[in-house]
Amino acid sequence: MTNAAKPKEKSSWVNLLVDFGPLLVFFLTYRHFSPADDENGAGIVLAVTKSTIAFMFATLVALVVSKWRLGRVSPMVWLSSALILGFGALTVFFNDPFWIQIKPTAVYVLFAAVLFGGLTKGKAMLRYLLQSAFEGLDDAGWLKLSRNWAIFFVFLAGLNEVLRHVLTFGGWLQAKLWLFTGLSFLFTFSQIPMVMRHGMGEEAKEDFVENPPVDQ
């Protein structure tokens, strides 16, 4: 029992680091370099560029840590990281915050398309994207979970588009860190009664909460 508990304890903080570490680095770097009185000028563009570079570097570190400590990197993390690096490179090259702001929309739309595409073929693609096997969860539960997350991803994509149009970059970044993260965890908790009805055991509940399909 003691030996079995150790990997679980390690995976908890590693999952948090991989999922939220790069975004926190992005936020803190921007806060450090953002000018107090130049919200729309060259200073803000420079701050965005520096924070994006830090974001990309932190993403690479998170991938290495995930592979080192967990022994794997889920397809969802690979896809999200690839888009971070791609849109981050565009942000730095063009010195334009637009690219890093639209990245979450692209990620959410991609994930939703993959999940909806799988549902049309009767496949719960969320299981493959997460590379998780929540103990006892049956096929019907996985299908419902994939459907619900696909719908939620569409909602997040729309919300990101609204917020990036109505907020400053700093306001949008705070919303990305706190609002989107909070909504994702609330949505994850809202799914617990459903997955429990579909056979997921109490032992798997902690893994379920610790491994939401969140975007960085």
Rosetta silent file (secondary structure, phi, psi, omega in degrees, C-alpha in Angstrom):
SEQUENCE: MTNAAKPKEKSSWVNLLVDFGPLLVFFLTYRHFSPADDENGAGIVLAVTKSTIAFMFATLVALVVSKWRLGRVSPMVWLSSALILGFGALTVFFNDPFWIQIKPTAVYVLFAAVLFGGLTKGKAMLRYLLQSAFEGLDDAGWLKLSRNWAIFFVFLAGLNEVLRHVLTFGGWLQAKLWLFTGLSFLFTFSQIPMVMRHGMGEEAKEDFVENPPVDQ
SCORE:     score description
SCORE:     0.000 S_00000001
   1 L     0.000  -40.538 -179.593    0.000    0.000    0.000 S_00000001
   2 H   -66.264  -42.749  179.580    2.832    2.373    0.863 S_00000001
   3 H   -64.663  -36.175 -178.920    4.684    1.707   -2.387 S_00000001
   4 H   -70.565  -26.251 -176.052    1.520    2.185   -4.429 S_00000001
   5 H   -78.113  -26.516 -175.182    0.843    5.560   -2.829 S_00000001
   6 H   -62.735  -49.039  178.440    4.172    7.117   -3.739 S_00000001
   7 H   -58.772  -35.894 -178.815    3.707    7.377   -7.535 S_00000001
   8 H   -64.625  -40.902  179.403    0.260    8.855   -6.985 S_00000001
   9 H   -64.677  -40.624  178.644    1.687   11.528   -4.702 S_00000001
  10 H   -64.757  -42.213 -175.341    4.363   12.398   -7.243 S_00000001
  11 H   -66.640  -26.253 -177.444    1.953   12.565  -10.134 S_00000001
  12 H   -61.390  -55.303 -176.902   -0.277   15.072   -8.319 S_00000001
  13 H   -73.006  -28.885  178.067    2.208   17.929   -8.224 S_00000001
  14 H   -67.491  -42.104  177.887    3.699   17.007  -11.587 S_00000001
  15 H   -60.489  -42.831  178.101    0.276   17.179  -13.255 S_00000001
  16 H   -63.352  -41.570  179.559   -0.312   20.611  -11.719 S_00000001
  17 H   -62.749  -46.378 -178.381    3.121   21.766  -12.847 S_00000001
  18 H   -66.337  -41.557 -175.254    2.629   20.551  -16.408 S_00000001
  19 H   -75.098  -41.908 -169.887   -0.915   21.909  -16.697 S_00000001
  20 H  -117.819  -13.172 -179.405   -0.594   25.302  -15.021 S_00000001
  21 H   -58.282  -52.688 -179.242    3.126   26.054  -14.603 S_00000001
  22 H   -59.388  -40.094 -179.991    3.707   27.557  -18.077 S_00000001
  23 H   -66.117  -38.808  177.600    0.592   29.735  -17.865 S_00000001
  24 H   -65.375  -40.246  175.971    1.637   31.003  -14.430 S_00000001
  25 H   -60.857  -43.753  177.576    5.114   31.813  -15.806 S_00000001
  26 H   -56.631  -48.585 -177.433    3.452   33.690  -18.687 S_00000001
  27 H   -64.270  -47.180 -177.060    1.318   35.693  -16.261 S_00000001
  28 H   -67.853  -38.539  178.270    4.133   36.535  -13.829 S_00000001
  29 H   -64.649  -42.637  178.168    6.552   37.512  -16.602 S_00000001
  30 H   -63.345  -43.037  178.891    3.984   39.820  -18.149 S_00000001
  31 H   -60.406  -36.241 -178.137    3.225   41.377  -14.763 S_00000001
  32 H   -70.300  -41.810 -173.410    6.941   42.006  -14.254 S_00000001
  33 H   -95.975  -13.561 -175.513    7.607   43.652  -17.634 S_00000001
  34 L   -69.867  134.514  179.608    4.279   45.383  -18.364 S_00000001
  35 L   -74.183  149.219 -177.456    4.455   49.186  -18.175 S_00000001
  36 L   -76.236  -27.649 -172.475    2.168   50.946  -15.732 S_00000001
  37 L  -127.390   24.842 -176.706    1.153   53.754  -18.092 S_00000001
  38 L  -135.660   56.406 -170.899    1.563   52.340  -21.602 S_00000001
  39 L   -62.534  -27.349 -176.801   -1.362   49.949  -21.999 S_00000001
  40 L  -121.729    9.385 -174.654   -1.510   50.202  -25.772 S_00000001
  41 L   -99.368 -163.870 -176.634    1.978   51.310  -26.742 S_00000001
  42 H   -63.795  -31.495 -179.122    5.312   49.779  -27.608 S_00000001
  43 H   -61.864  -38.069 -178.710    5.972   48.903  -23.969 S_00000001
  44 H   -71.294  -35.969  178.330    3.060   46.533  -23.817 S_00000001
  45 H   -65.081  -40.547  178.422    4.116   44.805  -27.040 S_00000001
  46 H   -64.424  -40.755  178.673    7.618   44.300  -25.624 S_00000001
  47 H   -63.906  -41.037  178.440    6.163   42.875  -22.417 S_00000001
  48 H   -63.268  -42.887 -179.740    3.966   40.478  -24.412 S_00000001
  49 H   -61.812  -46.344 -179.913    6.952   39.357  -26.484 S_00000001
  50 H   -64.685  -42.678 -179.114    9.094   38.671  -23.407 S_00000001
  51 H   -68.981  -32.204  177.608    6.299   36.854  -21.572 S_00000001
  52 H   -67.734  -41.018  176.787    5.545   34.764  -24.671 S_00000001
  53 H   -61.238  -43.416  177.937    9.188   33.673  -24.913 S_00000001
  54 H   -63.727  -38.348  177.972    9.081   32.708  -21.222 S_00000001
  55 H   -60.780  -45.771 -179.644    5.787   30.863  -21.877 S_00000001
  56 H   -65.036  -43.215  179.111    7.323   28.844  -24.688 S_00000001
  57 H   -63.738  -44.093  179.644   10.403   27.969  -22.637 S_00000001
  58 H   -63.527  -33.797  177.354    8.262   26.955  -19.636 S_00000001
  59 H   -64.205  -43.484  177.692    6.152   24.761  -21.933 S_00000001
  60 H   -63.286  -41.600  177.847    9.251   22.893  -23.114 S_00000001
  61 H   -62.143  -42.441  179.935   10.383   22.457  -19.511 S_00000001
  62 H   -62.169  -37.852  176.985    6.942   21.125  -18.571 S_00000001
  63 H   -63.573  -43.678  179.840    7.130   18.547  -21.380 S_00000001
  64 H   -64.020  -44.100  179.773   10.528   17.353  -20.170 S_00000001
  65 H   -63.421  -41.554  178.936    9.331   17.164  -16.558 S_00000001
  66 H   -61.098  -45.506  179.469    6.208   15.239  -17.590 S_00000001
  67 H   -66.005  -38.095 -176.778    8.254   12.697  -19.534 S_00000001
  68 H   -71.465  -48.848 -173.264   10.831   12.425  -16.750 S_00000001
  69 H   -89.663  -32.983 -179.211    8.521   12.086  -13.739 S_00000001
  70 H   -98.992  -18.620 -179.444    5.395   10.528  -15.274 S_00000001
  71 L    80.211    6.725 -178.839    7.073    8.572  -18.058 S_00000001
  72 L  -158.861  161.451  170.400    4.613    9.871  -20.633 S_00000001
  73 L  -131.011  120.952 -175.912    3.163   12.959  -22.274 S_00000001
  74 L   -67.582  151.357  176.736   -0.517   12.732  -23.164 S_00000001
  75 H   -55.542  -32.916  179.046   -1.610   13.534  -26.747 S_00000001
  76 H   -65.039  -41.008  178.104   -3.652   16.438  -25.367 S_00000001
  77 H   -68.314  -39.671  177.396   -0.537   17.998  -23.818 S_00000001
  78 H   -59.014  -48.250 -178.184    1.450   17.389  -27.032 S_00000001
  79 H   -62.918  -46.706 -179.311   -1.204   19.130  -29.138 S_00000001
  80 H   -62.642  -41.660 -179.583   -1.593   22.044  -26.750 S_00000001
  81 H   -66.333  -40.354  178.973    2.187   22.492  -26.478 S_00000001
  82 H   -61.295  -40.303  179.198    2.653   22.401  -30.249 S_00000001
  83 H   -71.282  -35.085  175.773    0.089   25.175  -30.658 S_00000001
  84 H   -60.054  -47.265 -178.880    1.694   27.198  -27.862 S_00000001
  85 H   -66.479  -39.565 -179.996    5.056   27.018  -29.614 S_00000001
  86 H   -66.790  -52.096 -179.477    3.533   27.750  -33.032 S_00000001
  87 H   -71.350  -30.277  175.317    1.394   30.709  -32.005 S_00000001
  88 H   -64.043  -42.620  178.338    4.127   31.888  -29.627 S_00000001
  89 H   -62.111  -39.639  177.837    6.613   31.977  -32.502 S_00000001
  90 H   -65.174  -39.124  178.537    4.146   34.011  -34.572 S_00000001
  91 H   -61.391  -46.112 -179.304    3.668   36.424  -31.656 S_00000001
  92 H   -67.996  -42.201 -176.746    7.411   36.979  -31.310 S_00000001
  93 H   -65.090  -44.109 -176.578    8.025   37.210  -35.062 S_00000001
  94 H   -93.559   -4.878 -175.134    5.259   39.727  -35.747 S_00000001
  95 L    51.601   46.828 -174.497    5.421   41.485  -32.353 S_00000001
  96 L  -134.410  115.650 -179.713    1.643   41.129  -32.238 S_00000001
  97 L   -61.953  -17.320 -178.243   -0.301   39.906  -29.155 S_00000001
  98 H   -51.165  -41.986 -172.158   -3.117   38.746  -31.454 S_00000001
  99 H   -67.921  -42.693 -179.466   -1.442   35.399  -32.091 S_00000001
 100 H   -74.952  -26.146  177.776   -0.982   34.338  -28.477 S_00000001
 101 H   -74.181  -31.990 -178.230   -4.478   35.571  -27.610 S_00000001
 102 H   -85.565  -10.013 -179.702   -6.114   33.536  -30.354 S_00000001
 103 H   -56.625  -46.704  178.381   -4.143   30.418  -29.408 S_00000001
 104 H   -58.844  -38.403  177.785   -6.686   29.250  -26.774 S_00000001
 105 H   -59.865  -44.932  178.917   -9.477   29.581  -29.325 S_00000001
 106 H   -62.254  -41.519  179.640   -7.526   27.393  -31.753 S_00000001
 107 H   -64.030  -48.829 -177.972   -6.833   24.814  -29.029 S_00000001
 108 H   -63.108  -41.039  179.214  -10.440   24.667  -27.858 S_00000001
 109 H   -66.102  -40.296  178.694  -11.796   24.407  -31.408 S_00000001
 110 H   -62.874  -48.610 -179.623   -9.278   21.664  -32.238 S_00000001
 111 H   -61.660  -43.581  179.398  -10.130   19.639  -29.130 S_00000001
 112 H   -61.717  -42.146 -179.737  -13.871   20.088  -29.724 S_00000001
 113 H   -63.320  -42.322  178.972  -13.499   18.993  -33.358 S_00000001
 114 H   -62.942  -44.835 -178.315  -11.542   15.877  -32.343 S_00000001
 115 H   -67.873  -45.348  178.032  -14.105   14.944  -29.680 S_00000001
 116 H   -64.579  -38.317  177.633  -17.145   15.608  -31.878 S_00000001
 117 H   -61.282  -41.334  177.266  -15.460   13.743  -34.733 S_00000001
 118 H   -65.099  -39.191 -179.788  -14.953   10.740  -32.489 S_00000001
 119 H   -63.129  -34.856  178.270  -18.552   10.847  -31.297 S_00000001
 120 H   -64.070  -21.607  178.249  -19.826   10.627  -34.875 S_00000001
 121 L  -105.558    8.771  179.159  -17.977    7.284  -35.064 S_00000001
 122 L    74.401   22.932 -178.579  -19.029    6.150  -31.612 S_00000001
 123 L  -113.364  136.300  177.254  -15.546    6.699  -30.146 S_00000001
 124 L   -90.423   88.318 -174.445  -14.746    8.505  -26.902 S_00000001
 125 H   -67.172  -19.161  178.840  -11.650   10.362  -28.073 S_00000001
 126 H   -60.435  -35.039  178.728  -11.178   11.989  -24.666 S_00000001
 127 H   -60.621  -38.733 -178.828   -9.906    8.658  -23.378 S_00000001
 128 H   -79.059  -35.613  179.394   -7.141    8.675  -26.003 S_00000001
 129 H   -66.553  -38.784 -179.202   -6.320   12.369  -25.641 S_00000001
 130 H   -84.982  -22.047 -172.816   -5.874   12.053  -21.874 S_00000001
 131 L    53.163   42.572  179.658   -4.363    8.568  -21.970 S_00000001
 132 L  -117.504  151.554  175.905   -6.267    7.928  -18.744 S_00000001
 133 L  -131.391   82.518 -179.539   -8.239    4.929  -17.590 S_00000001
 134 L   -64.680  122.587 -170.013  -10.429    6.090  -14.711 S_00000001
 135 L   -54.759  122.599  173.998  -11.138    2.919  -12.787 S_00000001
 136 L    88.693  -14.627 -176.607  -14.538    1.429  -13.545 S_00000001
 137 L   -66.851  123.031 -175.560  -15.765    4.120  -15.962 S_00000001
 138 L   -84.208  175.731 -176.230  -17.736    2.345  -18.669 S_00000001
 139 H   -62.733  -39.327  178.803  -17.895    3.120  -22.389 S_00000001
 140 H   -62.974  -37.777  177.688  -21.172    5.039  -22.067 S_00000001
 141 H   -65.039  -40.837  178.279  -19.592    7.215  -19.382 S_00000001
 142 H   -64.995  -39.376  178.829  -16.597    7.961  -21.587 S_00000001
 143 H   -64.169  -43.967  179.106  -18.885    8.885  -24.491 S_00000001
 144 H   -66.106  -39.168  179.166  -20.904   11.272  -22.324 S_00000001
 145 H   -64.701  -40.831  177.153  -17.738   12.769  -20.864 S_00000001
 146 H   -63.432  -43.602  178.720  -16.334   13.335  -24.371 S_00000001
 147 H   -61.777  -47.370 -176.688  -19.591   14.944  -25.497 S_00000001
 148 H   -64.676  -40.557  178.477  -19.797   17.215  -22.462 S_00000001
 149 H   -69.744  -34.333  177.168  -16.188   18.372  -22.751 S_00000001
 150 H   -61.233  -44.579  178.147  -16.623   18.984  -26.482 S_00000001
 151 H   -64.048  -42.401  179.869  -19.564   21.287  -25.753 S_00000001
 152 H   -64.774  -37.729  177.484  -17.623   22.997  -22.972 S_00000001
 153 H   -62.878  -38.767  177.037  -14.643   23.550  -25.277 S_00000001
 154 H   -62.156  -42.500  177.213  -16.934   25.300  -27.777 S_00000001
 155 H   -60.932  -44.977 -179.677  -18.172   27.527  -24.949 S_00000001
 156 H   -64.811  -37.744  177.522  -14.589   28.354  -23.885 S_00000001
 157 H   -61.458  -45.385  177.968  -13.607   29.174  -27.474 S_00000001
 158 H   -64.114  -40.751  179.523  -16.493   31.623  -27.746 S_00000001
 159 H   -64.341  -41.081  178.419  -15.702   33.117  -24.339 S_00000001
 160 H   -61.666  -40.870  179.388  -12.055   33.626  -25.275 S_00000001
 161 H   -64.181  -39.259  178.205  -13.066   35.458  -28.448 S_00000001
 162 H   -65.530  -48.049 -174.462  -15.370   37.769  -26.502 S_00000001
 163 H   -67.425  -36.493 -179.122  -12.826   38.520  -23.780 S_00000001
 164 H   -71.406  -19.211  176.983   -9.913   39.198  -26.102 S_00000001
 165 H   -86.003  -30.702 -172.503  -12.047   41.783  -27.908 S_00000001
 166 H  -102.518  -14.999 -177.555  -13.389   43.591  -24.827 S_00000001
 167 L  -109.147  156.965  168.663  -10.427   43.407  -22.414 S_00000001
 168 L   -67.686  169.235  179.323   -6.924   44.806  -22.450 S_00000001
 169 H   -60.760  -42.646  178.842   -4.143   42.260  -22.848 S_00000001
 170 H   -62.420  -41.266  177.865   -3.482   42.325  -19.109 S_00000001
 171 H   -65.756  -41.087  177.449   -7.159   41.843  -18.341 S_00000001
 172 H   -62.621  -41.501 -178.189   -7.421   39.015  -20.837 S_00000001
 173 H   -65.824  -39.058  175.614   -4.368   37.298  -19.356 S_00000001
 174 H   -63.179  -41.706  177.731   -5.810   37.473  -15.845 S_00000001
 175 H   -63.284  -39.443 -179.865   -9.066   35.997  -17.151 S_00000001
 176 H   -62.619  -40.513 -177.706   -7.120   33.222  -18.904 S_00000001
 177 H   -76.117  -48.968 -171.532   -5.318   32.292  -15.702 S_00000001
 178 H   -94.262  -49.188 -176.072   -8.059   32.656  -13.120 S_00000001
 179 H   -68.533  -51.232 -176.991  -11.446   32.579  -14.881 S_00000001
 180 H   -65.670  -39.555  177.663  -10.729   29.825  -17.419 S_00000001
 181 H   -64.631  -44.783  178.675   -8.900   27.693  -14.874 S_00000001
 182 H   -62.332  -44.032  178.661  -11.700   28.119  -12.356 S_00000001
 183 H   -62.365  -39.476 -179.721  -14.382   27.315  -14.916 S_00000001
 184 H   -64.263  -41.373  178.458  -12.493   24.201  -16.015 S_00000001
 185 H   -69.862  -39.871  176.627  -12.247   22.886  -12.469 S_00000001
 186 H   -61.455  -41.976  178.598  -15.899   23.699  -11.744 S_00000001
 187 H   -64.812  -40.067  177.678  -16.898   21.873  -14.909 S_00000001
 188 H   -59.646  -46.755  179.124  -14.723   18.905  -13.947 S_00000001
 189 H   -63.329  -34.208 -179.599  -16.402   18.698  -10.534 S_00000001
 190 H   -66.170  -20.324 -179.240  -19.826   18.974  -12.182 S_00000001
 191 L   -86.653  -10.962 -175.867  -19.083   15.777  -14.117 S_00000001
 192 H   -59.802  -47.270  179.244  -18.348   13.677  -11.029 S_00000001
 193 H   -57.580  -38.964 -179.073  -21.978   12.584  -10.357 S_00000001
 194 H   -65.973  -48.228 -177.490  -22.354   11.447  -13.970 S_00000001
 195 H   -69.085  -28.971  175.727  -19.130    9.437  -14.100 S_00000001
 196 H   -67.539  -35.876  176.845  -19.888    7.902  -10.700 S_00000001
 197 H   -67.469  -23.229 -179.436  -23.228    6.694  -12.072 S_00000001
 198 L  -100.695   27.265  166.792  -21.308    5.090  -14.921 S_00000001
 199 L    96.683   -2.111 -179.460  -19.135    2.970  -12.708 S_00000001
 200 L   -67.508  129.425 -177.074  -16.149    5.139  -11.830 S_00000001
 201 L   -77.769  161.803  177.601  -14.858    4.029   -8.451 S_00000001
 202 H   -59.013  -33.818 -178.648  -14.126    6.259   -5.480 S_00000001
 203 H   -63.482  -28.288 -176.974  -10.439    5.446   -5.903 S_00000001
 204 H   -88.388   -8.474 -175.355  -10.429    7.072   -9.333 S_00000001
 205 H   -62.281  -40.656 -179.699  -12.152   10.290   -8.236 S_00000001
 206 H   -63.736  -43.583  177.505   -8.901   11.959   -7.176 S_00000001
 207 H   -62.309  -37.986 -179.468   -7.233   11.128  -10.516 S_00000001
 208 H   -61.696  -44.097 -179.015  -10.295   12.432  -12.328 S_00000001
 209 H   -71.552  -35.480 -176.027  -10.097   15.802  -10.544 S_00000001
 210 H   -78.264  -12.579 -175.038   -6.311   16.042  -10.909 S_00000001
 211 L  -125.070   52.515  176.853   -6.336   15.388  -14.661 S_00000001
 212 L   -71.141  147.762  178.174   -8.865   17.741  -16.283 S_00000001
 213 L   -76.989   67.860 -175.678   -8.316   18.319  -20.014 S_00000001
 214 L   -90.434  157.803  175.715   -7.313   21.939  -19.505 S_00000001
 215 L  -100.066  144.248  177.520   -5.458   24.192  -21.923 S_00000001
 216 L   -75.360    0.000    0.000   -2.330   26.044  -20.858 S_00000001
